[in-house]
């Protein structure tokens, strides 16, 4: 009788433990994504890729990933408000695309205190904050190698110069240039600006700044770039090359040039080299507008965000068991760029 009772009690305990374990095995995940602004073209490609990856990765894992996104409209105060709301709802994870690269600590403090894990992507926390925001918080950043896009822009110009020096429109043996920079304090923007110029010069391009203040900040925005380049070109018609940190600004520069009869498929052309390989940029290259761009792979970044997030939620490790290598900096995964020239588009 005692043996029977002991067996019954053991079975009851076993079933209770099984029920507890089964209850703890999640089949649904609540994920939120804070987005710096919806109307950024490249950012839109990453958002779309994340939504698609949430579905496909979820199917592969046999779980449902409910992904909800928030548009900060390029306003850090609004992003903090959104984060405050999210903390109160206690989701399983938050994916962060910072509205201001120097202001990530506010979000880190909020989510860490609430015990909500998070990662950063695309807009890398500023150099002054990356240690505390990413490294010390135990998070990870998914982005690109800041100088790689600039290096490729410089290499593209060097190849163009070697092939055809008629891009020196005034024939003075130099290429007068300006840079359109995404935003202040952004490591990606700063590196693209610096290395597009430096790499071109190292590869034999005789660059010369068209004016003292040749770096123009246009906040990644088409309209701002167009509005700023139009009077600039009128005052400095000697400009022959324009490096832009992203294609949205590039299409703005092209629009300003088109208004004065340049870069519309005719004989009058400035060299405009962008970054992102957006659909608009590829169409512009095809039609004789932009000269080239550098592809930033939004599909690959969106997929990486979801795969790395789920790996962490399921295993407690960011990258172990995945195909993503940790970068040399010890806190990031870097998605490679690729050159897109007129020949490649054709």
C-alpha positions as CSV (number, residue, x, y, z in Angstrom):
1,X,0.0,0.0,0.0
2,X,2.8,2.4,0.9
3,X,4.7,1.5,-2.3
4,X,1.5,2.2,-4.3
5,X,1.0,5.5,-2.6
6,X,4.6,6.5,-3.2
7,X,4.3,5.6,-6.9
8,X,1.1,7.7,-7.2
9,X,2.8,10.7,-5.5
10,X,5.8,10.3,-7.8
11,X,3.6,10.3,-10.9
12,X,1.7,13.3,-9.7
13,X,4.9,15.2,-9.2
14,X,6.2,14.2,-12.6
15,X,3.0,15.4,-14.3
16,X,3.1,18.6,-12.3
17,X,6.7,19.3,-13.4
18,X,5.8,18.5,-17.0
19,X,2.9,20.8,-16.9
20,X,5.1,23.6,-15.5
21,X,7.7,23.1,-18.2
22,X,5.2,23.0,-21.0
23,X,3.6,26.2,-19.6
24,X,7.1,27.9,-19.7
25,X,7.8,26.9,-23.3
26,X,6.8,30.0,-25.2
27,X,5.0,29.8,-28.6
28,X,4.5,33.5,-29.0
29,X,6.8,36.4,-28.7
30,X,5.9,40.1,-28.3
31,X,8.6,42.2,-30.0
32,X,8.6,46.0,-30.4
33,X,10.8,48.0,-32.8
34,X,11.6,51.7,-32.2
35,X,12.3,53.3,-35.6
36,X,14.0,56.7,-36.0
37,X,11.7,57.7,-38.9
38,X,9.5,55.8,-41.3
39,X,10.1,58.0,-44.4
40,X,13.8,57.2,-44.7
41,X,14.1,55.1,-47.9
42,X,16.8,52.7,-46.7
43,X,15.2,52.4,-43.3
44,X,11.9,51.4,-45.0
45,X,13.7,48.5,-46.7
46,X,15.0,47.3,-43.4
47,X,11.5,47.6,-41.8
48,X,10.0,45.6,-44.6
49,X,12.7,42.9,-44.3
50,X,12.1,42.7,-40.5
51,X,8.4,42.1,-41.0
52,X,9.0,39.4,-43.6
53,X,11.7,37.8,-41.4
54,X,9.4,37.8,-38.4
55,X,7.1,35.6,-40.4
56,X,9.6,33.3,-42.0
57,X,11.9,32.9,-39.0
58,X,8.8,32.3,-36.8
59,X,7.7,29.5,-39.1
60,X,11.1,27.9,-39.1
61,X,11.2,27.9,-35.3
62,X,7.5,26.9,-34.8
63,X,6.7,30.1,-33.0
64,X,4.7,33.3,-33.6
65,X,6.7,36.6,-33.6
66,X,4.4,39.5,-33.2
67,X,6.3,42.6,-34.3
68,X,5.0,46.1,-33.6
69,X,6.9,49.2,-34.9
70,X,6.9,52.8,-33.7
71,X,7.8,55.8,-35.8
72,X,9.7,58.5,-33.9
73,X,9.6,60.8,-36.9
74,X,13.3,61.8,-36.2
75,X,12.3,63.0,-32.7
76,X,14.2,61.6,-29.7
77,X,11.7,63.0,-27.2
78,X,9.0,61.1,-29.1
79,X,11.1,57.9,-29.1
80,X,11.5,58.2,-25.3
81,X,7.7,58.5,-24.9
82,X,7.3,55.4,-27.0
83,X,9.8,53.5,-24.9
84,X,8.0,54.6,-21.8
85,X,4.8,53.1,-23.1
86,X,6.6,49.9,-24.2
87,X,8.2,49.4,-20.7
88,X,4.7,49.5,-19.2
89,X,3.6,46.7,-21.5
90,X,6.6,44.5,-20.8
91,X,7.2,42.9,-24.2
92,X,9.8,40.1,-24.7
93,X,12.3,42.2,-26.7
94,X,12.9,45.7,-28.2
95,X,14.8,46.4,-31.4
96,X,16.2,49.9,-31.4
97,X,16.9,52.2,-34.4
98,X,18.0,55.4,-32.5
99,X,16.5,58.7,-33.4
100,X,19.6,60.4,-32.0
101,X,22.8,58.4,-31.9
102,X,24.1,60.3,-28.8
103,X,21.0,59.6,-26.7
104,X,20.8,55.9,-26.4
105,X,21.5,55.8,-22.7
106,X,18.0,57.0,-21.8
107,X,16.5,53.9,-23.5
108,X,19.1,51.6,-22.1
109,X,18.4,52.7,-18.5
110,X,14.6,52.2,-19.0
111,X,14.7,48.8,-20.6
112,X,17.5,47.5,-18.3
113,X,15.5,48.5,-15.2
114,X,12.4,46.7,-16.6
115,X,14.4,43.6,-17.5
116,X,13.6,43.8,-21.2
117,X,16.4,42.7,-23.6
118,X,17.2,44.9,-26.6
119,X,19.6,45.4,-29.5
120,X,20.5,48.3,-31.7
121,X,20.7,48.4,-35.5
122,X,21.6,50.7,-38.4
123,X,22.4,53.9,-36.5
124,X,25.3,53.1,-34.3
125,X,25.4,54.8,-30.9
126,X,28.0,57.7,-30.9
127,X,31.6,56.9,-30.1
128,X,31.2,58.7,-26.8
129,X,28.3,56.5,-25.7
130,X,28.8,53.1,-27.4
131,X,30.7,51.6,-24.5
132,X,27.9,52.2,-21.9
133,X,25.0,51.9,-24.3
134,X,26.0,48.7,-26.1
135,X,29.0,47.0,-24.4
136,X,28.3,47.6,-20.7
137,X,24.6,46.9,-21.2
138,X,25.4,43.5,-22.7
139,X,23.6,44.3,-25.9
140,X,24.8,44.1,-29.5
141,X,24.8,46.4,-32.6
142,X,23.9,45.2,-36.1
143,X,25.1,47.6,-38.8
144,X,27.8,48.1,-41.3
145,X,31.5,49.0,-41.2
146,X,31.5,52.8,-41.0
147,X,34.4,53.4,-43.4
148,X,33.6,50.7,-45.9
149,X,31.0,52.8,-47.8
150,X,33.3,55.8,-47.9
151,X,36.2,53.6,-49.1
152,X,34.0,52.2,-51.9
153,X,32.8,55.7,-52.9
154,X,36.4,56.8,-53.2
155,X,37.4,53.7,-55.2
156,X,34.5,54.3,-57.6
157,X,35.7,57.9,-58.3
158,X,39.3,56.7,-58.7
159,X,38.1,54.2,-61.3
160,X,36.1,56.8,-63.1
161,X,39.1,59.2,-63.1
162,X,41.5,56.5,-64.4
163,X,39.0,55.7,-67.2
164,X,38.0,59.2,-68.3
165,X,39.5,62.4,-67.1
166,X,36.9,64.5,-68.9
167,X,35.0,64.4,-65.6
168,X,37.3,67.4,-64.9
169,X,34.8,69.7,-66.5
170,X,36.9,72.9,-66.2
171,X,40.1,71.2,-67.3
172,X,42.3,72.5,-64.5
173,X,43.7,69.0,-63.6
174,X,41.7,68.8,-60.3
175,X,38.3,67.7,-59.3
176,X,36.5,70.3,-57.2
177,X,34.1,68.5,-54.8
178,X,31.7,68.8,-51.8
179,X,30.3,66.3,-49.3
180,X,26.7,66.0,-48.2
181,X,26.8,64.5,-44.7
182,X,23.9,62.7,-43.0
183,X,23.9,64.2,-39.5
184,X,26.3,65.5,-36.9
185,X,27.9,63.0,-34.5
186,X,26.8,59.9,-36.4
187,X,29.8,57.6,-36.8
188,X,28.5,56.2,-40.1
189,X,28.1,59.6,-41.6
190,X,31.4,60.9,-40.4
191,X,33.3,57.9,-41.7
192,X,31.6,57.9,-45.1
193,X,32.5,61.6,-45.4
194,X,36.1,61.1,-44.3
195,X,37.0,58.0,-46.3
196,X,35.3,58.9,-49.5
197,X,37.7,61.8,-49.8
198,X,40.8,60.1,-48.3
199,X,40.5,56.9,-50.3
200,X,40.0,58.8,-53.6
201,X,43.1,60.8,-52.9
202,X,45.1,57.7,-52.0
203,X,44.0,56.1,-55.3
204,X,45.4,59.1,-57.3
205,X,42.4,61.4,-57.6
206,X,43.4,65.1,-57.5
207,X,40.6,66.3,-55.3
208,X,40.2,69.9,-54.2
209,X,37.5,71.2,-51.9
210,X,35.3,73.6,-53.8
211,X,34.9,75.9,-50.7
212,X,36.1,76.1,-47.2
213,X,32.9,74.7,-45.6
214,X,32.6,71.9,-48.1
215,X,30.8,69.5,-45.8
216,X,27.1,70.2,-45.9
217,X,24.8,68.5,-43.4
218,X,21.4,67.6,-44.9
219,X,20.2,65.0,-42.3
220,X,19.8,62.2,-44.8
221,X,16.9,64.1,-46.4
222,X,16.1,64.6,-50.1
223,X,14.4,68.0,-49.8
224,X,17.1,69.4,-47.5
225,X,19.8,68.3,-49.9
226,X,18.0,69.8,-52.9
227,X,17.4,73.1,-51.1
228,X,21.0,73.4,-49.9
229,X,22.7,72.3,-53.2
230,X,20.8,74.6,-55.5
231,X,22.2,77.9,-54.1
232,X,25.6,76.2,-53.5
233,X,26.0,75.3,-57.1
234,X,24.9,78.7,-58.2
235,X,27.6,80.2,-56.1
236,X,30.2,77.6,-57.0
237,X,29.6,76.4,-60.5
238,X,33.1,74.9,-60.5
239,X,31.9,71.9,-58.4
240,X,32.5,68.7,-60.4
241,X,32.0,65.9,-57.8
242,X,29.4,65.4,-55.0
243,X,29.8,62.6,-52.5
244,X,26.6,62.0,-50.6
245,X,26.2,59.9,-47.4
246,X,23.0,58.4,-48.7
247,X,20.9,58.1,-51.9
248,X,18.0,60.2,-50.6
249,X,20.4,63.2,-50.4
250,X,21.8,62.1,-53.7
251,X,18.4,62.3,-55.5
252,X,18.0,65.7,-53.9
253,X,21.3,66.9,-55.4
254,X,20.3,65.5,-58.8
255,X,16.9,67.3,-58.7
256,X,18.7,70.6,-58.1
257,X,21.1,69.8,-61.0
258,X,18.2,68.8,-63.3
259,X,16.6,72.2,-62.7
260,X,19.7,73.9,-64.2
261,X,20.1,71.4,-67.1
262,X,22.7,69.1,-65.6
263,X,22.6,65.2,-65.1
264,X,19.5,64.7,-67.2
265,X,21.0,62.4,-69.8
266,X,22.7,65.1,-71.8
267,X,26.4,66.3,-72.0
268,X,26.5,68.4,-68.8
269,X,27.1,66.1,-65.9
270,X,28.6,66.3,-62.4
271,X,29.7,63.1,-60.7
272,X,27.3,62.3,-57.8
273,X,28.1,59.1,-55.8
274,X,25.7,57.9,-53.2
275,X,25.1,55.1,-50.7
276,X,22.2,52.6,-50.2
277,X,21.3,51.5,-53.8
278,X,17.7,52.6,-53.3
279,X,15.3,52.0,-56.2
280,X,15.2,55.7,-56.9
281,X,19.0,55.8,-57.1
282,X,19.3,52.9,-59.4
283,X,16.7,54.5,-61.7
284,X,18.7,57.8,-61.6
285,X,21.9,56.0,-62.5
286,X,20.1,54.3,-65.4
287,X,18.8,57.7,-66.7
288,X,22.2,59.5,-66.4
289,X,21.6,61.2,-63.1
290,X,23.7,59.8,-60.3
291,X,27.0,58.2,-61.4
292,X,27.1,55.3,-58.9
293,X,26.1,54.2,-55.4
294,X,27.2,51.7,-52.8
295,X,24.7,49.1,-51.8
296,X,23.7,48.8,-48.1
297,X,21.8,45.6,-47.9
298,X,18.5,46.3,-46.1
299,X,17.2,42.8,-46.6
300,X,20.3,41.3,-44.9
301,X,20.1,43.7,-42.0
302,X,16.4,43.1,-41.4
303,X,16.9,39.4,-41.4
304,X,19.9,39.6,-39.1
305,X,17.9,41.7,-36.6
306,X,15.2,39.0,-36.3
307,X,17.5,35.9,-36.4
308,X,20.0,37.3,-33.8
309,X,17.1,38.4,-31.5
310,X,15.5,35.0,-31.6
311,X,18.8,33.3,-31.0
312,X,19.2,35.4,-27.9
313,X,15.6,34.8,-26.6
314,X,15.9,31.0,-27.1
315,X,19.5,30.4,-26.0
316,X,20.7,33.5,-24.1
317,X,23.5,34.0,-26.6
318,X,23.6,36.6,-29.3
319,X,25.6,34.7,-32.0
320,X,26.6,31.3,-30.8
321,X,24.9,28.8,-33.1
322,X,24.3,31.3,-35.9
323,X,26.3,32.1,-39.1
324,X,26.9,35.7,-38.0
325,X,30.5,36.5,-37.0
326,X,31.3,38.9,-34.2
327,X,33.2,42.0,-35.5
328,X,36.7,42.8,-34.2
329,X,35.3,45.5,-32.0
330,X,33.6,42.7,-29.9
331,X,30.1,44.2,-29.8
332,X,28.7,44.2,-33.3
333,X,27.8,42.3,-36.5
334,X,28.7,44.1,-39.7
335,X,26.7,43.7,-42.9
336,X,29.0,44.1,-46.0
337,X,28.5,46.8,-48.7
338,X,28.8,46.4,-52.5
339,X,29.7,48.8,-55.3
340,X,26.9,49.6,-57.8
341,X,28.2,51.4,-60.9
342,X,26.4,52.4,-64.1
343,X,27.8,49.2,-65.8
344,X,26.3,47.1,-63.0
345,X,22.9,48.7,-63.3
346,X,22.9,48.3,-67.1
